[in-house]
Amino acid sequence: MLNINEIKEIIAQRSPFLLIDRIDELEPGKRAVGRKCVSYNEPYFIGHFPDEPVMPGVLVIEALAQVGAVVCLSVEENKGKNAYFGGINKARFRNKIIPGDVLTLEVELIKSKGNVGVANAKAYDGDKIFAEAELTFAIG
């Protein structure tokens, strides 16, 4: 398991844009399972939406990408580098995310060539799926 300080040693994102709280499982270069505890105090809830706070879908995808970055950047040859979006495919949002939800963020690398790769990503809580996507990234 990686705590927030260990995550910050791997990826460059910082508050308020660091969207993962911990990594529960990690197979460097292969897969990771992370966690995001959604709090009412998140800055985006001020305007999205004031009377019905919902985590923006784009930030759910970003949280998944940050877990994916941990997967890729925890490999020795990628330490100190950044992971960049190359594409987002097959994104589906199945349920809204509200304060109090605890997201399990699972990312598995499915193909990689050179500094480019593709991963399957899913945000869920038990049997409840919030979002799924195929993320393409480049390491640089």
Number of C-alpha atoms within 10 A of each C-alpha: 12 15 12 12 10 12 22 14 14 20 21 15 15 9 6 9 13 16 22 25 18 20 23 15 15 18 14 15 19 17 21 24 24 25 23 19 15 19 14 16 9 13 11 16 19 13 11 13 12 10 9 12 18 18 21 16 16 9 13 23 23 17 23 31 28 25 28 31 26 29 25 30 22 21 14 10 9 16 14 13 16 18 22 15 14 13 11 15 12 10 15 15 17 13 11 14 21 16 16 10 16 17 25 22 30 24 29 21 21 13 12 15 8 7 12 16 17 21 24 20 24 24 28 20 13 9 6 11 17 20 21 23 20 21 25 22 22 19 17 11
